[in-house]
Amino acid sequence: MAERGDTGFKVTDRRKYNPDGSPRESAEPEAETVVNEAEAPAPIREAPAPIPEPPANNVLSFPGEAAKKQPEPVPRASASETRAAEPGPNAAQVAAGHAEQAYNQARGPNSARLPEASFLSLVNMLGVEAAMHLGLIQTQGEEPLPVDTEAARHLLDMLGILQTKTRGNLTAEENNLFESMLADLRMQFVAVSRRR
C-alpha cells in the first residue's frame, strides 16, 4: 500500500474535561492529532448541541435535578435587624387574629361536661378511634363493629406523623403516654392483621 502524504487535515481535542471528569487545565496545550484522509471520520453535517457549563462546585447533575434542589440557606440576621426589616402582619394573619378573637368571645366559658382541650385529649381521641376500628372497643348493648384494618392503619399513620412533628416539644408525661399508646396500638394492629 502506498503511503500518502500529509493532507493538512488535523483533529483538535477541545473537550473541557479529562476522561476522569476533572476539568482540564486551560494552560495545557490542546492535544492535536493529524489524521490521514483515508482514516478521517465522515464530516459532521450539523453542529452538536452546546454542553451547559457545570456548577462552580464541579458536581454534575442530571437534567431536572436542578428543580429538585433546595436553595441554599440564607444567613440569619440579628434580632434588631429582623425587627427593623420585618413588615407588619399580612392580611391573612390579621384575619386569623380577628377570627380567633371573635371565636374566644362567642364560645363563652368551658362546659362542665367536656374536658379542657389538650394535646393528650387529641391523641387519645385518635387512639380510641383506631382501637374501635381494630375491634378492641365495643359499646355495651350494641352489635360489634366490623374490623377495618385499613382505617386503623390510616389513623396509626396519622398518629405517627403527629409524633414526628411534635418530637422535642412535648412534656415528659405527654411524650411517655403518647409513645406507649402508639406502641400498644401498633402491636394490636399486627395481632389483628395476622388473625385475618
ROZA-159380 format. One line per 5 residues: number of its first residue (from 1); their letters; for each residue x, y, z of N, C-alpha, C. Coordinates in steps of 0.001 Angstrom, whole numbers. Each point is the difference from the previous one (the first is absolute). Layout:
// ROZA-159380
NUM = A = X/Y/Z/X/Y/Z/X/Y/Z  ...
END
This chain:
// ROZA-159380
1 = MAERG = 846/-1170/0/-846/1170/0/893/1234/0  -334/903/-844/821/1198/-144/-315/966/1128  1011/630/521/-114/962/1088/-431/1337/-588  -1036/591/542/-463/1313/-463/709/1094/759  97/1113/-580/647/1140/648/-959/695/954
6 = DTGFK = 502/991/713/-800/762/966/-1079/761/-744  -1253/-198/396/-1115/647/-686/-383/1314/658  533/303/1155/-306/1245/678/-1243/-73/889  -586/-1151/39/-1194/-194/844/469/-300/1407  -464/777/991/402/-275/1380/-1212/8/917
11 = VTDRR = 92/-780/1067/-1066/-112/993/499/646/1285  -819/890/582/379/693/1226/-937/-443/1118  565/-413/1111/-788/-419/1168/-366/1245/794  -1266/383/-25/-433/1217/679/-907/-297/1196  41/-1220/466/-823/-346/1166/474/787/1206
16 = KYNPD = -942/370/843/321/796/1185/332/-863/1209  -208/-1324/-128/215/-883/1134/849/-1194/-406  790/-472/941/788/-1208/-198/-922/-1206/76  457/-1173/-469/-856/-1193/72/-456/-350/1418  756/398/1017/-396/-309/1383/-1008/1007/555
21 = GSPRE = -376/1017/-792/-999/964/429/579/1272/574  1295/66/220/606/1203/544/154/1033/-1118  -89/1298/347/127/1022/-1040/1426/38/-554  104/280/-1258/1314/109/-631/601/1347/343  1289/51/114/698/1244/252/-66/857/-1249
26 = SAEPE = -310/1300/162/-95/871/-1169/1379/287/-581  1035/-56/835/1356/249/-475/546/-1203/-759  -637/-1161/150/451/-1220/-660/-198/149/-1508  1014/-291/-785/-177/129/-1451/-994/-1039/-490  -761/401/-1013/-995/-909/-526/684/-1135/-733
31 = AETVV = -515/-1203/230/577/-1164/-663/-448/3/-1452  941/-110/-903/-324/-13/-1418/426/-1319/-596  -813/-523/-848/305/-1245/-669/-192/222/-1488  1001/-347/-762/-112/100/-1443/-529/-1328/-485  -1044/60/-792/-643/-1204/-473/159/-82/-1507
36 = NEAEA = 301/-1164/-433/101/-241/-1429/-1394/93/-598  -130/493/-1209/-1295/194/-620/-795/-1289/-83  668/-1098/-229/-694/-1283/-110/-561/-443/1350  658/407/1110/-431/-389/1342/-976/1005/609  -180/1141/-629/-823/1065/567/-1463/-419/32
41 = PAPIR = -685/342/1068/-1427/-319/75/-783/897/-952  -1205/-404/-292/-862/789/-873/-267/1347/644  -83/1048/-811/-223/1331/583/-1371/74/666  -65/773/1067/-1243/200/735/-771/1105/-691  -1225/-259/-322/-785/951/-784/-680/1054/876
46 = EAPAP = -353/-338/1223/-647/990/857/800/148/1280  -12/1188/533/772/289/1214/-671/-692/1186  796/-583/905/-591/-630/1176/-578/1054/937  -958/-417/806/-613/912/972/1055/434/999  -17/1269/415/1000/463/960/-175/-702/1336
51 = IPEPP = 1110/-285/642/-8/-657/1306/-72/1083/1063  -988/-74/904/-101/1036/1026/1180/-78/959  402/1155/488/1103/67/950/-429/-622/1324  859/-806/630/-356/-585/1296/29/1065/1088  -660/-251/1133/34/954/1097/1427/193/508
56 = ANNVL = 195/1082/737/1334/355/480/592/-1062/913  -815/-771/690/534/-1002/920/389/-1293/-704  -23/-23/-1339/445/-1118/-830/-800/-1277/244  -1280/132/317/-865/-1155/166/-943/-28/-1196  40/-1080/-741/-870/-126/-1155/-1343/-538/453
61 = SFPGE = -1072/471/-605/-1329/-482/370/-762/-386/-1249  -1009/-814/200/-841/-444/-1088/-1037/1074/-306  -521/17/-1224/-1038/991/-312/-1191/-176/931  -539/1082/441/-1159/-43/890/369/25/1462  1254/-301/339/387/13/1413/109/1420/529
66 = AAKKQ = 266/945/-891/133/1378/451/-1297/482/629  -1135/-450/-523/-1289/408/553/-242/-619/1370  577/-1178/249/-205/-692/1269/845/579/1122  1122/636/-354/926/481/1026/-625/1147/780  267/14/1283/-479/1059/865/970/1172/-83
71 = PEPVP = -488/1219/103/918/1136/-7/859/-22/1251  1185/567/-130/908/26/1142/-595/885/1091  213/-371/1282/-568/794/1083/623/1386/43  -844/971/306/455/1374/102/451/230/1426  1147/671/202/449/241/1371/-1043/818/760
76 = RASAS = -181/-353/1268/-1004/669/821/506/1359/449  -904/949/25/330/1344/454/-161/60/1511  598/1010/614/-128/154/1444/-1435/406/328  -369/-99/1272/-1364/288/415/-375/1448/-298  926/948/222/-320/1404/-263/-172/248/-1491
81 = ETRAA = 828/-653/-848/-152/147/-1447/-1313/-601/-461  -390/-1137/592/-1231/-674/-373/-1202/874/321  -24/575/1210/-1129/843/391/-112/1214/-901  1132/581/-387/-15/1181/-854/-454/-353/-1416  387/-1200/-479/-301/-377/-1382/-1359/-648/-167
86 = EPGPN = -592/-527/1067/-1266/-727/-115/-1142/957/-309  -791/-336/-1006/-1192/807/-252/-1073/-360/1020  -1038/756/57/-1095/-279/911/-705/-1284/-400  -974/-432/792/-711/-1243/-313/-750/120/-1330  -33/-1106/-727/-714/28/-1277/-1502/-173/255
91 = AAQVA = -774/72/-1058/-1460/-39/126/-492/-1317/591  650/-1122/-368/-425/-1303/521/226/-81/1504  1132/535/480/282/-25/1432/-996/872/767  -326/1142/-569/-961/898/655/-1362/-670/65  -429/-621/-1114/-1298/-677/-31/-36/-1153/1000
96 = AGHAE = 1093/-763/84/56/-1114/954/-80/512/1432  651/1095/283/-55/583/1338/-1402/442/364  -694/654/-957/-1388/430/237/-920/-1196/196  191/-1049/-801/-843/-1194/113/195/-661/1358  1257/-97/472/258/-617/1301/-617/820/1125
101 = QAYNQ = 118/1308/-89/-572/871/1023/-1525/-129/33  -642/-15/-1169/-1460/-141/-58/-426/-1363/540  764/-1054/-314/-322/-1347/491/90/-42/1523  1062/549/563/173/-25/1452/-1130/747/706  -503/1088/-595/-1120/739/598/-1299/-789/-129
106 = ARGPN = -198/-689/-1146/-1259/-706/-242/-95/-1324/746  1110/-647/277/-76/-1337/592/-417/31/1457  259/1073/680/-412/119/1397/851/-872/913  -475/-231/1236/779/-804/951/5/-1477/-410  996/-727/516/117/-1427/-303/-1173/-777/571
111 = SARLP = -448/-996/-740/-1106/-847/422/455/-935/1114  -887/-249/937/331/-896/1116/10/-1456/-457  -706/-342/-1070/-68/-1392/-427/1124/-396/-948  778/952/-500/1124/-315/-893/1323/374/654  1028/-817/-180/1302/344/583/660/1144/-766
116 = EASFL = 983/604/625/770/1070/-637/727/-578/-1210  16/751/-1081/710/-449/-1205/1495/-54/299  626/-1126/-376/1438/-150/219/577/-920/-1069  1306/-32/-56/672/-854/-970/-305/-1467/283  42/-387/1278/-267/-1400/349/-1431/-411/-325
121 = SLVNM = -966/933/112/-1369/-378/-350/-126/-204/-1514  750/756/-799/14/-211/-1450/597/-1359/-339  1142/-325/598/657/-1282/-245/-897/-1145/460  -631/165/1168/-896/-1029/527/-1185/-216/-935  -575/1079/-536/-1143/-118/-905/378/-811/-1240
126 = LGVEA = 1158/289/-598/444/-735/-1186/316/-1458/354  600/-212/1164/326/-1359/435/-1235/-846/260  -1023/585/630/-1242/-730/269/-687/-359/-1313  19/917/-955/-617/-298/-1296/741/-1142/-707  1339/4/69/771/-1098/-600/-321/-1317/693
131 = AMHLG = -116/23/1329/-328/-1222/751/-1388/-509/-376  -945/908/-242/-1345/-422/-415/48/-680/-1366  809/518/-913/120/-606/-1324/673/-1370/73  823/-208/1031/653/-1301/182/-902/-985/747  -1161/461/456/-930/-874/723/379/-178/1455
136 = LIQTQ = 836/871/548/446/-112/1387/-964/660/972  -829/918/-485/-963/707/850/-1388/-236/-581  -907/-410/874/-1378/-228/-429/-930/701/979  -1068/530/-524/-996/662/832/-958/-1055/542  -299/81/1313/-899/-981/618/-1388/84/-623
141 = GEEPL = -589/-1164/-230/-1347/-70/-520/-109/203/-1502  1106/292/-661/-29/191/-1448/761/-1118/-683  -331/-221/-1230/673/-1019/-792/1448/450/-254  958/-930/79/1401/398/-227/203/522/-1422  838/1031/-108/315/581/-1309/932/-937/-760
146 = PVDTE = -92/-43/-1318/930/-835/-763/1414/580/88  986/-893/-31/1401/429/61/369/629/-1342  603/1181/66/416/734/-1200/1481/344/161  869/-932/-428/1439/219/192/518/1164/-834  -632/255/-1146/463/1116/-840/-216/1343/708
151 = AARHL = -1168/184/604/-278/1235/737/894/97/1236  217/-1139/673/872/1/1178/1429/364/-390  481/-558/-1118/1358/311/-464/126/1488/-320  -1031/564/-624/16/1426/-330/122/850/1263  -792/-342/1018/63/755/1249/1350/-172/696
156 = LDMLG = 566/-1207/-47/1318/-218/603/1075/781/-754  -121/77/-1324/950/807/-781/-125/1476/364  -1223/467/188/-201/1399/400/613/265/1380  -178/-936/915/609/152/1320/1523/-9/-100  548/-824/-896/1449/-21/-208/518/1326/-528
161 = ILQTK = -743/607/-919/391/1310/-523/-63/1038/1104  -1051/-55/788/-148/932/1119/1159/-159/987  408/-1236/248/1123/-243/901/1286/591/-566  225/-192/-1298/1209/532/-637/17/1522/42  -1126/624/-303/-65/1457/-65/97/664/1372
166 = TRGNL = -378/-704/1062/36/593/1336/1225/-424/798  873/-821/-592/1182/-496/723/824/1181/523  311/-44/1287/805/1046/637/-842/1146/549  -1306/4/-248/-862/1085/468/-1002/-453/1052  91/-1251/450/-963/-528/957/619/-66/1387
171 = TAEEN = -868/20/1016/485/-221/1359/351/-1486/127  713/-344/1041/386/-1404/202/-1245/-882/133  -1035/495/712/-1228/-773/174/-697/-221/-1342  -142/1073/-788/-653/-121/-1305/760/-968/-898  1313/136/-6/826/-854/-856/-117/-1468/398
176 = NLFES = 81/-301/1294/-85/-1397/462/-1358/-617/-313  -1079/738/264/-1335/-523/-282/-217/-212/-1497  461/946/-788/-157/-89/-1448/759/-1205/-552  1270/-150/399/810/-1119/-499/-574/-1348/408  -406/-131/1268/-517/-1298/458/-1328/-342/-681
181 = MLADL = -887/1004/-171/-1276/-259/-658/219/-400/-1458  866/716/-703/236/-289/-1417/661/-1361/-173  949/-332/861/646/-1319/-85/-1012/-1113/254  -873/180/989/-1018/-1013/299/-969/-165/-1170  -459/1107/-568/-926/-82/-1132/652/-664/-1215
186 = RMQFV = 1266/285/-229/694/-623/-1136/115/-1516/200  279/-438/1226/91/-1439/276/-1378/-657/-152  -1048/682/450/-1356/-523/-166/-349/-103/-1484  428/987/-786/-253/-20/-1444/673/-1224/-627  1244/-283/402/723/-1168/-541/-742/-1272/372
191 = AVSRR = -442/-105/1250/-711/-1206/447/-1308/-194/-778  -754/1074/-185/-1276/-103/-734/259/-337/-1461  1013/598/-594/320/-265/-1406/404/-1452/-229  699/-597/959/431/-1411/-134/-1180/-953/108  -1020/380/785/-1173/-861/171/-884/-13/-1234
196 = R = 104/999/-826/-896/108/-1170/483/-817/-1143
END
